[in-house]
Amino acid sequence: MYVARKDSFKQAAQARRLLANVKVAAYIVAATIEVEQYVGRSVVLVRAGEVRTIGNLTIPVGKKYYLIACTVAPERFYAVVQNGDKWTCSLDDRNGGQKIIAKAKAYRAELLAAQHAQAYREHVA
């Protein structure tokens, strides 16, 4: 369990105050959602509890999707959806959508590797 020190709370508050003064480009705001509970994480796999529209994506109820942290606004996240072999990002390609998709693919590969390793350990034991 992670126990935060008082210093980290002060640092986080200071960072939020500084970031509040940063202007985020409109195309980033349009392609991201604000999710405070995941601040500090670079990639999160979630399941839609309701229909979500993020940027150019509409995510149906029950669909798993990835939230990828925005580098210029840490409380904002891009969404990436996988449908078979097709990956789609809430940010269009001309603004860097492929880089964000690459982060989601790398995270998925890590998850699969961990699952395979766990299955192997259970099989051998």
Buried (B, 14 or more C-beta within 10 A) or exposed (E): EEEEEEEEEEEBEEEEEEEEEEEEEEEBBEBBBEBEEBBEEBBBEBEBEEEBEBBBBEBEEEBEBBBBBBEEBBBBBBBBBBEEEEBBBBBBEEBBBEEBBBBBBEBBEEEEEEEEEEEEEEEEE
